[in-house]
């Protein structure tokens, strides 16, 4: 809910009716009309922990749902390294405005920028950007450390910035080791 996760041209914001959060000030219920969702973000205060989400689903025929599910799973299996432990998609796709400013096609994805910048398959320690999907960070052996992942994320950001003057923003949240 908080980051408006999504896939296949849909996102969680499409089905949220309300959320309940808790913070040091207590519990709050927020209706969907009060939540501003954008690509991979919302205006939900970061100090709030979402404890409940009321969702509204659309009724569809079982065969239609199963066919769509099968199509999505097949696509994922062919484009994502699902057999390895993964942080999933690491970076948000750049905005159309950022791409236009860099004189790039407005449909350029983070994965494509990473691939063109030489990041695909790059590894540090036991972590690497997948050869199958260059925006997927995977653990490929047991020596992997959190620092390997954060160093690799920083390396990738620097490569894309150097090559294309685009500042990739992480889609994943990296918590400080001080917490």
Secondary structure, 3 states (H helix, E strand, C coil): CCCCCEECCEEHHHCEEEEEEEECCEEEEEEHHHCCEECCEECCCCCCEEEEEEECCCCCCHHHHHHHHHHHHHHHHHHCCCCCCEEEECECCCCHHHHHHCCCCCCCCHHHHHHHCCCCCCEECCEEECCCCCCEEEECCCCCCHHHHHHHHHHHHHHHHHHHCCCCCECCCCCCCCC
